Amino acid sequence: MVTAAARELAVERTLTQRDFDRFAALSGDDNPIHVDPDFSARTRFGRTVAHGLLLSTVLHGLIDRLLPGGRLSSQALTFLAPTYTDEPMRFAAAITARDDDGVHVRLTCERLADGTATCEGTALVDPTSVHPAKDRACPS
């Protein structure tokens, strides 16, 4: 949902083992920590964890919805804790600034159960690529 100020977009989503498996098939990253529950149960994580790029992809989708037509110039993410299968999560993208470099966006992914941030970072969107008529999030 876009906030009243239209500067943030968030979505709650529960990633399933099927999501992990489908992302592995598409990306070719079939590391057992992502796709093998029996293997993962014997690791320090205790169960399968999301691909970092799967989280990045969900966050990128939020940027696309927040700044339609925007072209991502850079993105930096830190994975602070595992994101497990079947855990309700909140993904958010919030505009923090707009300057000559572009539109600056804060990215977060957190567990709804305990508020633990599992991924956070920033993105920079090329200011010349954001369609002015569609830029609901950061008016000029």
VOMARSE-245325 format. One record per atom (N, C-alpha, C): residue number from 1; residue in one letter; atom name; x, y, z. Coordinates in pm, whole numbers, always signed. Example, Ala and Ser with C-alpha at 12.3 -4.5 7.8 and 13.67 -1.06 7.14 Angstrom:
BEGIN
+-------+------+--------+--------+--------+--------+
: kolfi : logu : badren :     xx :     yy :     zz :
+-------+------+--------+--------+--------+--------+
:     1 :    A :      N :  +1319 :   -569 :   +780 :
:     1 :    A :     CA :  +1230 :   -450 :   +780 :
:     1 :    A :      C :  +1320 :   -330 :   +780 :
:     2 :    S :      N :  +1285 :   -225 :   +708 :
:     2 :    S :     CA :  +1367 :   -106 :   +714 :
:     2 :    S :      C :  +1290 :     +3 :   +787 :
+-------+------+--------+--------+--------+--------+
//
This chain:
BEGIN
+-------+------+--------+--------+--------+--------+
: kolfi : logu : badren :     xx :     yy :     zz :
+-------+------+--------+--------+--------+--------+
:     1 :    M :      N :    +84 :   -118 :     +0 :
:     1 :    M :     CA :     +0 :     +0 :     +0 :
:     1 :    M :      C :    +89 :   +125 :     +0 :
:     2 :    V :      N :    +57 :   +220 :    -81 :
:     2 :    V :     CA :   +130 :   +346 :    -84 :
:     2 :    V :      C :    +78 :   +433 :    +29 :
:     3 :    T :      N :   +170 :   +493 :   +104 :
:     3 :    T :     CA :   +129 :   +578 :   +216 :
:     3 :    T :      C :    +63 :   +705 :   +164 :
:     4 :    A :      N :     +0 :   +779 :   +254 :
:     4 :    A :     CA :    -69 :   +902 :   +215 :
:     4 :    A :      C :    +25 :   +999 :   +147 :
:     5 :    A :      N :   +148 :  +1006 :   +193 :
:     5 :    A :     CA :   +246 :  +1096 :   +132 :
:     5 :    A :      C :   +304 :  +1038 :     +4 :
:     6 :    A :      N :   +268 :   +913 :    -27 :
:     6 :    A :     CA :   +313 :   +844 :   -148 :
:     6 :    A :      C :   +465 :   +840 :   -156 :
:     7 :    R :      N :   +529 :   +818 :    -42 :
:     7 :    R :     CA :   +674 :   +810 :    -38 :
:     7 :    R :      C :   +722 :   +672 :     +4 :
:     8 :    E :      N :   +631 :   +582 :    +34 :
:     8 :    E :     CA :   +668 :   +448 :    +77 :
:     8 :    E :      C :   +568 :   +347 :    +24 :
:     9 :    L :      N :   +621 :   +229 :     -6 :
:     9 :    L :     CA :   +537 :   +119 :    -50 :
:     9 :    L :      C :   +583 :     -4 :    +28 :
:    10 :    A :      N :   +489 :    -77 :    +84 :
:    10 :    A :     CA :   +522 :   -197 :   +159 :
:    10 :    A :      C :   +426 :   -308 :   +122 :
:    11 :    V :      N :   +474 :   -430 :   +133 :
:    11 :    V :     CA :   +390 :   -546 :   +107 :
:    11 :    V :      C :   +426 :   -654 :   +209 :
:    12 :    E :      N :   +325 :   -724 :   +257 :
:    12 :    E :     CA :   +348 :   -838 :   +344 :
:    12 :    E :      C :   +337 :   -963 :   +258 :
:    13 :    R :      N :   +435 :  -1050 :   +277 :
:    13 :    R :     CA :   +440 :  -1170 :   +193 :
:    13 :    R :      C :   +505 :  -1283 :   +270 :
:    14 :    T :      N :   +454 :  -1402 :   +250 :
:    14 :    T :     CA :   +511 :  -1523 :   +307 :
:    14 :    T :      C :   +570 :  -1605 :   +194 :
:    15 :    L :      N :   +702 :  -1617 :   +193 :
:    15 :    L :     CA :   +770 :  -1695 :    +90 :
:    15 :    L :      C :   +764 :  -1843 :   +129 :
:    16 :    T :      N :   +728 :  -1927 :    +33 :
:    16 :    T :     CA :   +712 :  -2070 :    +59 :
:    16 :    T :      C :   +830 :  -2149 :     +2 :
:    17 :    Q :      N :   +837 :  -2275 :    +38 :
:    17 :    Q :     CA :   +940 :  -2360 :    -20 :
:    17 :    Q :      C :   +924 :  -2368 :   -171 :
:    18 :    R :      N :   +802 :  -2365 :   -218 :
:    18 :    R :     CA :   +778 :  -2365 :   -363 :
:    18 :    R :      C :   +840 :  -2240 :   -427 :
:    19 :    D :      N :   +828 :  -2124 :   -361 :
:    19 :    D :     CA :   +892 :  -2002 :   -412 :
:    19 :    D :      C :  +1043 :  -2021 :   -421 :
:    20 :    F :      N :  +1103 :  -2077 :   -315 :
:    20 :    F :     CA :  +1248 :  -2101 :   -314 :
:    20 :    F :      C :  +1287 :  -2195 :   -428 :
:    21 :    D :      N :  +1209 :  -2303 :   -444 :
:    21 :    D :     CA :  +1238 :  -2402 :   -548 :
:    21 :    D :      C :  +1225 :  -2343 :   -687 :
:    22 :    R :      N :  +1122 :  -2263 :   -709 :
:    22 :    R :     CA :  +1101 :  -2202 :   -841 :
:    22 :    R :      C :  +1211 :  -2101 :   -871 :
:    23 :    F :      N :  +1253 :  -2024 :   -770 :
:    23 :    F :     CA :  +1362 :  -1928 :   -791 :
:    23 :    F :      C :  +1491 :  -2004 :   -822 :
:    24 :    A :      N :  +1515 :  -2114 :   -752 :
:    24 :    A :     CA :  +1634 :  -2196 :   -778 :
:    24 :    A :      C :  +1633 :  -2250 :   -921 :
:    25 :    A :      N :  +1519 :  -2297 :   -967 :
:    25 :    A :     CA :  +1509 :  -2350 :  -1102 :
:    25 :    A :      C :  +1533 :  -2240 :  -1206 :
:    26 :    L :      N :  +1480 :  -2122 :  -1181 :
:    26 :    L :     CA :  +1496 :  -2011 :  -1275 :
:    26 :    L :      C :  +1639 :  -1957 :  -1275 :
:    27 :    S :      N :  +1699 :  -1944 :  -1156 :
:    27 :    S :     CA :  +1831 :  -1883 :  -1145 :
:    27 :    S :      C :  +1946 :  -1981 :  -1163 :
:    28 :    G :      N :  +1919 :  -2108 :  -1140 :
:    28 :    G :     CA :  +2026 :  -2207 :  -1144 :
:    28 :    G :      C :  +2097 :  -2222 :  -1011 :
:    29 :    D :      N :  +2058 :  -2145 :   -910 :
:    29 :    D :     CA :  +2119 :  -2152 :   -777 :
:    29 :    D :      C :  +2041 :  -2253 :   -694 :
:    30 :    D :      N :  +2084 :  -2378 :   -703 :
:    30 :    D :     CA :  +2013 :  -2484 :   -630 :
:    30 :    D :      C :  +2092 :  -2531 :   -507 :
:    31 :    N :      N :  +2160 :  -2437 :   -443 :
:    31 :    N :     CA :  +2230 :  -2467 :   -319 :
:    31 :    N :      C :  +2132 :  -2533 :   -223 :
:    32 :    P :      N :  +2170 :  -2645 :   -161 :
:    32 :    P :     CA :  +2076 :  -2717 :    -74 :
:    32 :    P :      C :  +2024 :  -2635 :    +45 :
:    33 :    I :      N :  +2094 :  -2530 :    +86 :
:    33 :    I :     CA :  +2045 :  -2447 :   +196 :
:    33 :    I :      C :  +1914 :  -2379 :   +159 :
:    34 :    H :      N :  +1888 :  -2366 :    +27 :
:    34 :    H :     CA :  +1765 :  -2304 :    -22 :
:    34 :    H :      C :  +1658 :  -2406 :    -59 :
:    35 :    V :      N :  +1698 :  -2526 :   -102 :
:    35 :    V :     CA :  +1601 :  -2618 :   -164 :
:    35 :    V :      C :  +1588 :  -2754 :    -98 :
:    36 :    D :      N :  +1671 :  -2785 :     -1 :
:    36 :    D :     CA :  +1668 :  -2919 :    +60 :
:    36 :    D :      C :  +1640 :  -2908 :   +210 :
:    37 :    P :      N :  +1514 :  -2926 :   +249 :
:    37 :    P :     CA :  +1479 :  -2914 :   +391 :
:    37 :    P :      C :  +1554 :  -3011 :   +482 :
:    38 :    D :      N :  +1581 :  -3134 :   +434 :
:    38 :    D :     CA :  +1655 :  -3231 :   +517 :
:    38 :    D :      C :  +1798 :  -3185 :   +540 :
:    39 :    F :      N :  +1863 :  -3139 :   +435 :
:    39 :    F :     CA :  +1999 :  -3087 :   +448 :
:    39 :    F :      C :  +1999 :  -2965 :   +540 :
:    40 :    S :      N :  +1908 :  -2873 :   +514 :
:    40 :    S :     CA :  +1904 :  -2747 :   +590 :
:    40 :    S :      C :  +1877 :  -2769 :   +738 :
:    41 :    A :      N :  +1802 :  -2871 :   +770 :
:    41 :    A :     CA :  +1772 :  -2902 :   +910 :
:    41 :    A :      C :  +1899 :  -2933 :   +989 :
:    42 :    R :      N :  +2004 :  -2978 :   +920 :
:    42 :    R :     CA :  +2130 :  -3014 :   +986 :
:    42 :    R :      C :  +2231 :  -2900 :   +987 :
:    43 :    T :      N :  +2191 :  -2782 :   +940 :
:    43 :    T :     CA :  +2280 :  -2666 :   +937 :
:    43 :    T :      C :  +2251 :  -2576 :  +1057 :
:    44 :    R :      N :  +2331 :  -2472 :  +1072 :
:    44 :    R :     CA :  +2308 :  -2377 :  +1182 :
:    44 :    R :      C :  +2177 :  -2302 :  +1168 :
:    45 :    F :      N :  +2120 :  -2302 :  +1047 :
:    45 :    F :     CA :  +1992 :  -2233 :  +1025 :
:    45 :    F :      C :  +1873 :  -2320 :  +1067 :
:    46 :    G :      N :  +1887 :  -2450 :  +1056 :
:    46 :    G :     CA :  +1781 :  -2540 :  +1099 :
:    46 :    G :      C :  +1669 :  -2561 :   +998 :
:    47 :    R :      N :  +1665 :  -2481 :   +895 :
:    47 :    R :     CA :  +1565 :  -2496 :   +788 :
:    47 :    R :      C :  +1608 :  -2414 :   +667 :
:    48 :    T :      N :  +1535 :  -2428 :   +559 :
:    48 :    T :     CA :  +1576 :  -2360 :   +436 :
:    48 :    T :      C :  +1563 :  -2208 :   +451 :
:    49 :    V :      N :  +1652 :  -2139 :   +382 :
:    49 :    V :     CA :  +1654 :  -1993 :   +385 :
:    49 :    V :      C :  +1643 :  -1940 :   +242 :
:    50 :    A :      N :  +1590 :  -1820 :   +231 :
:    50 :    A :     CA :  +1570 :  -1757 :   +101 :
:    50 :    A :      C :  +1702 :  -1722 :    +34 :
:    51 :    H :      N :  +1702 :  -1726 :    -97 :
:    51 :    H :     CA :  +1812 :  -1671 :   -175 :
:    51 :    H :      C :  +1815 :  -1520 :   -152 :
:    52 :    G :      N :  +1932 :  -1465 :   -134 :
:    52 :    G :     CA :  +1942 :  -1320 :   -118 :
:    52 :    G :      C :  +1886 :  -1246 :   -239 :
:    53 :    L :      N :  +1910 :  -1301 :   -358 :
:    53 :    L :     CA :  +1859 :  -1233 :   -477 :
:    53 :    L :      C :  +1708 :  -1246 :   -492 :
:    54 :    L :      N :  +1647 :  -1344 :   -429 :
:    54 :    L :     CA :  +1501 :  -1350 :   -426 :
:    54 :    L :      C :  +1446 :  -1232 :   -347 :
:    55 :    L :      N :  +1507 :  -1204 :   -232 :
:    55 :    L :     CA :  +1466 :  -1088 :   -153 :
:    55 :    L :      C :  +1489 :   -960 :   -231 :
:    56 :    S :      N :  +1604 :   -951 :   -296 :
:    56 :    S :     CA :  +1637 :   -834 :   -377 :
:    56 :    S :      C :  +1534 :   -813 :   -487 :
:    57 :    T :      N :  +1488 :   -921 :   -546 :
:    57 :    T :     CA :  +1390 :   -912 :   -655 :
:    57 :    T :      C :  +1256 :   -860 :   -604 :
:    58 :    V :      N :  +1212 :   -906 :   -487 :
:    58 :    V :     CA :  +1088 :   -855 :   -430 :
:    58 :    V :      C :  +1102 :   -704 :   -403 :
:    59 :    L :      N :  +1215 :   -664 :   -346 :
:    59 :    L :     CA :  +1238 :   -522 :   -317 :
:    59 :    L :      C :  +1245 :   -440 :   -446 :
:    60 :    H :      N :  +1306 :   -495 :   -550 :
:    60 :    H :     CA :  +1313 :   -425 :   -678 :
:    60 :    H :      C :  +1173 :   -404 :   -735 :
:    61 :    G :      N :  +1087 :   -503 :   -718 :
:    61 :    G :     CA :   +948 :   -488 :   -762 :
:    61 :    G :      C :   +878 :   -372 :   -693 :
:    62 :    L :      N :   +909 :   -352 :   -565 :
:    62 :    L :     CA :   +851 :   -238 :   -493 :
:    62 :    L :      C :   +902 :   -106 :   -550 :
:    63 :    I :      N :  +1031 :   -101 :   -582 :
:    63 :    I :     CA :  +1088 :    +20 :   -642 :
:    63 :    I :      C :  +1016 :    +50 :   -773 :
:    64 :    D :      N :   +994 :    -53 :   -855 :
:    64 :    D :     CA :   +926 :    -35 :   -983 :
:    64 :    D :      C :   +785 :    +20 :   -965 :
:    65 :    R :      N :   +717 :    -24 :   -861 :
:    65 :    R :     CA :   +581 :    +25 :   -835 :
:    65 :    R :      C :   +583 :   +165 :   -774 :
:    66 :    L :      N :   +684 :   +194 :   -694 :
:    66 :    L :     CA :   +695 :   +324 :   -629 :
:    66 :    L :      C :   +737 :   +433 :   -728 :
:    67 :    L :      N :   +826 :   +397 :   -819 :
:    67 :    L :     CA :   +879 :   +492 :   -918 :
:    67 :    L :      C :   +866 :   +431 :  -1058 :
:    68 :    P :      N :   +745 :   +428 :  -1112 :
:    68 :    P :     CA :   +723 :   +364 :  -1242 :
:    68 :    P :      C :   +815 :   +421 :  -1350 :
:    69 :    G :      N :   +875 :   +331 :  -1425 :
:    69 :    G :     CA :   +965 :   +372 :  -1532 :
:    69 :    G :      C :  +1106 :   +402 :  -1484 :
:    70 :    G :      N :  +1127 :   +400 :  -1352 :
:    70 :    G :     CA :  +1258 :   +430 :  -1296 :
:    70 :    G :      C :  +1360 :   +324 :  -1333 :
:    71 :    R :      N :  +1482 :   +369 :  -1359 :
:    71 :    R :     CA :  +1591 :   +278 :  -1392 :
:    71 :    R :      C :  +1687 :   +274 :  -1275 :
:    72 :    L :      N :  +1708 :   +157 :  -1222 :
:    72 :    L :     CA :  +1794 :   +139 :  -1106 :
:    72 :    L :      C :  +1939 :   +169 :  -1144 :
:    73 :    S :      N :  +2000 :   +266 :  -1074 :
:    73 :    S :     CA :  +2141 :   +300 :  -1098 :
:    73 :    S :      C :  +2232 :   +216 :  -1010 :
:    74 :    S :      N :  +2191 :   +197 :   -884 :
:    74 :    S :     CA :  +2271 :   +115 :   -793 :
:    74 :    S :      C :  +2181 :    +64 :   -681 :
:    75 :    Q :      N :  +2229 :    -43 :   -621 :
:    75 :    Q :     CA :  +2158 :   -101 :   -507 :
:    75 :    Q :      C :  +2262 :   -169 :   -418 :
:    76 :    A :      N :  +2248 :   -150 :   -289 :
:    76 :    A :     CA :  +2336 :   -216 :   -193 :
:    76 :    A :      C :  +2249 :   -276 :    -85 :
:    77 :    L :      N :  +2266 :   -406 :    -61 :
:    77 :    L :     CA :  +2188 :   -476 :    +40 :
:    77 :    L :      C :  +2280 :   -548 :   +137 :
:    78 :    T :      N :  +2236 :   -554 :   +261 :
:    78 :    T :     CA :  +2304 :   -632 :   +364 :
:    78 :    T :      C :  +2204 :   -734 :   +416 :
:    79 :    F :      N :  +2247 :   -858 :   +427 :
:    79 :    F :     CA :  +2161 :   -965 :   +476 :
:    79 :    F :      C :  +2198 :   -990 :   +622 :
:    80 :    L :      N :  +2113 :   -942 :   +711 :
:    80 :    L :     CA :  +2142 :   -939 :   +854 :
:    80 :    L :      C :  +2105 :  -1067 :   +927 :
:    81 :    A :      N :  +2006 :  -1136 :   +877 :
:    81 :    A :     CA :  +1956 :  -1259 :   +941 :
:    81 :    A :      C :  +1888 :  -1341 :   +833 :
:    82 :    P :      N :  +1873 :  -1470 :   +857 :
:    82 :    P :     CA :  +1808 :  -1552 :   +755 :
:    82 :    P :      C :  +1659 :  -1519 :   +740 :
:    83 :    T :      N :  +1612 :  -1533 :   +618 :
:    83 :    T :     CA :  +1470 :  -1526 :   +588 :
:    83 :    T :      C :  +1426 :  -1668 :   +558 :
:    84 :    Y :      N :  +1344 :  -1722 :   +645 :
:    84 :    Y :     CA :  +1303 :  -1863 :   +637 :
:    84 :    Y :      C :  +1177 :  -1882 :   +554 :
:    85 :    T :      N :  +1160 :  -2004 :   +509 :
:    85 :    T :     CA :  +1037 :  -2040 :   +440 :
:    85 :    T :      C :   +918 :  -2031 :   +537 :
:    86 :    D :      N :   +805 :  -1995 :   +483 :
:    86 :    D :     CA :   +677 :  -1992 :   +556 :
:    86 :    D :      C :   +674 :  -1894 :   +673 :
:    87 :    E :      N :   +757 :  -1791 :   +669 :
:    87 :    E :     CA :   +752 :  -1687 :   +771 :
:    87 :    E :      C :   +696 :  -1559 :   +712 :
:    88 :    P :      N :   +590 :  -1504 :   +770 :
:    88 :    P :     CA :   +537 :  -1377 :   +719 :
:    88 :    P :      C :   +643 :  -1266 :   +729 :
:    89 :    M :      N :   +660 :  -1194 :   +620 :
:    89 :    M :     CA :   +761 :  -1090 :   +610 :
:    89 :    M :      C :   +696 :   -960 :   +563 :
:    90 :    R :      N :   +762 :   -850 :   +594 :
:    90 :    R :     CA :   +721 :   -719 :   +542 :
:    90 :    R :      C :   +838 :   -665 :   +461 :
:    91 :    F :      N :   +812 :   -638 :   +334 :
:    91 :    F :     CA :   +910 :   -579 :   +243 :
:    91 :    F :      C :   +869 :   -434 :   +224 :
:    92 :    A :      N :   +964 :   -341 :   +231 :
:    92 :    A :     CA :   +931 :   -200 :   +216 :
:    92 :    A :      C :  +1038 :   -126 :   +137 :
:    93 :    A :      N :   +991 :    -26 :    +61 :
:    93 :    A :     CA :  +1078 :    +67 :    -11 :
:    93 :    A :      C :  +1027 :   +206 :    +22 :
:    94 :    A :      N :  +1117 :   +291 :    +70 :
:    94 :    A :     CA :  +1078 :   +427 :   +111 :
:    94 :    A :      C :  +1174 :   +529 :    +51 :
:    95 :    I :      N :  +1120 :   +631 :    -10 :
:    95 :    I :     CA :  +1202 :   +738 :    -66 :
:    95 :    I :      C :  +1255 :   +822 :    +49 :
:    96 :    T :      N :  +1386 :   +844 :    +49 :
:    96 :    T :     CA :  +1448 :   +924 :   +154 :
:    96 :    T :      C :  +1496 :  +1059 :   +104 :
:    97 :    A :      N :  +1523 :  +1070 :    -26 :
:    97 :    A :     CA :  +1571 :  +1197 :    -80 :
:    97 :    A :      C :  +1562 :  +1194 :   -232 :
:    98 :    R :      N :  +1567 :  +1314 :   -287 :
:    98 :    R :     CA :  +1577 :  +1328 :   -432 :
:    98 :    R :      C :  +1674 :  +1443 :   -458 :
:    99 :    D :      N :  +1778 :  +1415 :   -536 :
:    99 :    D :     CA :  +1877 :  +1517 :   -567 :
:    99 :    D :      C :  +1927 :  +1497 :   -709 :
:   100 :    D :      N :  +2035 :  +1565 :   -745 :
:   100 :    D :     CA :  +2088 :  +1555 :   -881 :
:   100 :    D :      C :  +2136 :  +1413 :   -914 :
:   101 :    D :      N :  +2173 :  +1336 :   -812 :
:   101 :    D :     CA :  +2219 :  +1199 :   -835 :
:   101 :    D :      C :  +2104 :  +1105 :   -867 :
:   102 :    G :      N :  +1987 :  +1135 :   -812 :
:   102 :    G :     CA :  +1872 :  +1049 :   -836 :
:   102 :    G :      C :  +1777 :  +1046 :   -718 :
:   103 :    V :      N :  +1690 :   +948 :   -722 :
:   103 :    V :     CA :  +1594 :   +927 :   -614 :
:   103 :    V :      C :  +1654 :   +820 :   -522 :
:   104 :    H :      N :  +1673 :   +854 :   -396 :
:   104 :    H :     CA :  +1733 :   +764 :   -298 :
:   104 :    H :      C :  +1621 :   +687 :   -227 :
:   105 :    V :      N :  +1636 :   +555 :   -219 :
:   105 :    V :     CA :  +1533 :   +469 :   -163 :
:   105 :    V :      C :  +1593 :   +380 :    -55 :
:   106 :    R :      N :  +1528 :   +375 :    +62 :
:   106 :    R :     CA :  +1566 :   +283 :   +169 :
:   106 :    R :      C :  +1486 :   +154 :   +151 :
:   107 :    L :      N :  +1554 :    +40 :   +163 :
:   107 :    L :     CA :  +1492 :    -90 :   +143 :
:   107 :    L :      C :  +1501 :   -171 :   +272 :
:   108 :    T :      N :  +1391 :   -237 :   +308 :
:   108 :    T :     CA :  +1393 :   -321 :   +428 :
:   108 :    T :      C :  +1308 :   -446 :   +408 :
:   109 :    C :      N :  +1349 :   -549 :   +477 :
:   109 :    C :     CA :  +1274 :   -674 :   +481 :
:   109 :    C :      C :  +1279 :   -719 :   +627 :
:   110 :    E :      N :  +1162 :   -740 :   +688 :
:   110 :    E :     CA :  +1161 :   -778 :   +829 :
:   110 :    E :      C :  +1057 :   -884 :   +858 :
:   111 :    R :      N :  +1089 :   -967 :   +956 :
:   111 :    R :     CA :   +995 :  -1069 :  +1002 :
:   111 :    R :      C :   +881 :  -1002 :  +1078 :
:   112 :    L :      N :   +760 :  -1038 :  +1045 :
:   112 :    L :     CA :   +646 :   -981 :  +1116 :
:   112 :    L :      C :   +636 :  -1034 :  +1259 :
:   113 :    A :      N :   +678 :  -1158 :  +1281 :
:   113 :    A :     CA :   +663 :  -1219 :  +1414 :
:   113 :    A :      C :   +740 :  -1145 :  +1522 :
:   114 :    D :      N :   +862 :  -1101 :  +1490 :
:   114 :    D :     CA :   +944 :  -1040 :  +1594 :
:   114 :    D :      C :  +1010 :   -908 :  +1553 :
:   115 :    G :      N :   +982 :   -862 :  +1431 :
:   115 :    G :     CA :  +1038 :   -735 :  +1385 :
:   115 :    G :      C :  +1185 :   -739 :  +1346 :
:   116 :    T :      N :  +1242 :   -859 :  +1342 :
:   116 :    T :     CA :  +1383 :   -872 :  +1305 :
:   116 :    T :      C :  +1405 :   -833 :  +1159 :
:   117 :    A :      N :  +1496 :   -741 :  +1136 :
:   117 :    A :     CA :  +1534 :   -705 :   +999 :
:   117 :    A :      C :  +1622 :   -817 :   +945 :
:   118 :    T :      N :  +1583 :   -874 :   +831 :
:   118 :    T :     CA :  +1664 :   -980 :   +771 :
:   118 :    T :      C :  +1745 :   -927 :   +653 :
:   119 :    C :      N :  +1703 :   -814 :   +600 :
:   119 :    C :     CA :  +1771 :   -753 :   +486 :
:   119 :    C :      C :  +1741 :   -604 :   +489 :
:   120 :    E :      N :  +1845 :   -524 :   +464 :
:   120 :    E :     CA :  +1823 :   -380 :   +452 :
:   120 :    E :      C :  +1926 :   -322 :   +358 :
:   121 :    G :      N :  +1892 :   -207 :   +304 :
:   121 :    G :     CA :  +1986 :   -145 :   +213 :
:   121 :    G :      C :  +1931 :    -20 :   +151 :
:   122 :    T :      N :  +1996 :    +20 :    +42 :
:   122 :    T :     CA :  +1959 :   +142 :    -29 :
:   122 :    T :      C :  +1961 :   +117 :   -178 :
:   123 :    A :      N :  +1890 :   +203 :   -247 :
:   123 :    A :     CA :  +1891 :   +200 :   -393 :
:   123 :    A :      C :  +1893 :   +344 :   -443 :
:   124 :    L :      N :  +1947 :   +362 :   -560 :
:   124 :    L :     CA :  +1948 :   +492 :   -626 :
:   124 :    L :      C :  +1883 :   +472 :   -763 :
:   125 :    V :      N :  +1780 :   +551 :   -791 :
:   125 :    V :     CA :  +1708 :   +542 :   -917 :
:   125 :    V :      C :  +1742 :   +664 :  -1001 :
:   126 :    D :      N :  +1777 :   +642 :  -1127 :
:   126 :    D :     CA :  +1813 :   +748 :  -1220 :
:   126 :    D :      C :  +1698 :   +848 :  -1230 :
:   127 :    P :      N :  +1722 :   +975 :  -1199 :
:   127 :    P :     CA :  +1613 :  +1073 :  -1198 :
:   127 :    P :      C :  +1558 :  +1103 :  -1337 :
:   128 :    T :      N :  +1636 :  +1079 :  -1441 :
:   128 :    T :     CA :  +1588 :  +1108 :  -1576 :
:   128 :    T :      C :  +1497 :   +999 :  -1629 :
:   129 :    S :      N :  +1494 :   +884 :  -1561 :
:   129 :    S :     CA :  +1414 :   +772 :  -1611 :
:   129 :    S :      C :  +1275 :   +765 :  -1549 :
:   130 :    V :      N :  +1252 :   +840 :  -1442 :
:   130 :    V :     CA :  +1122 :   +836 :  -1376 :
:   130 :    V :      C :  +1024 :   +919 :  -1457 :
:   131 :    H :      N :   +917 :   +857 :  -1499 :
:   131 :    H :     CA :   +816 :   +926 :  -1580 :
:   131 :    H :      C :   +741 :  +1025 :  -1492 :
:   132 :    P :      N :   +751 :  +1157 :  -1519 :
:   132 :    P :     CA :   +691 :  +1258 :  -1431 :
:   132 :    P :      C :   +543 :  +1239 :  -1406 :
:   133 :    A :      N :   +469 :  +1199 :  -1508 :
:   133 :    A :     CA :   +325 :  +1182 :  -1490 :
:   133 :    A :      C :   +295 :  +1061 :  -1403 :
:   134 :    K :      N :   +387 :   +968 :  -1394 :
:   134 :    K :     CA :   +365 :   +846 :  -1317 :
:   134 :    K :      C :   +434 :   +850 :  -1181 :
:   135 :    D :      N :   +520 :   +946 :  -1157 :
:   135 :    D :     CA :   +597 :   +951 :  -1034 :
:   135 :    D :      C :   +506 :   +995 :   -919 :
:   136 :    R :      N :   +434 :   +899 :   -863 :
:   136 :    R :     CA :   +341 :   +924 :   -753 :
:   136 :    R :      C :   +417 :   +946 :   -623 :
:   137 :    A :      N :   +540 :   +897 :   -619 :
:   137 :    A :     CA :   +609 :   +889 :   -492 :
:   137 :    A :      C :   +690 :  +1012 :   -455 :
:   138 :    C :      N :   +737 :  +1085 :   -551 :
:   138 :    C :     CA :   +827 :  +1196 :   -517 :
:   138 :    C :      C :   +810 :  +1308 :   -617 :
:   139 :    P :      N :   +708 :  +1390 :   -599 :
:   139 :    P :     CA :   +685 :  +1498 :   -694 :
:   139 :    P :      C :   +801 :  +1596 :   -698 :
:   140 :    S :      N :   +819 :  +1659 :   -813 :
:   140 :    S :     CA :   +928 :  +1756 :   -829 :
:   140 :    S :      C :   +905 :  +1880 :   -749 :
+-------+------+--------+--------+--------+--------+
//
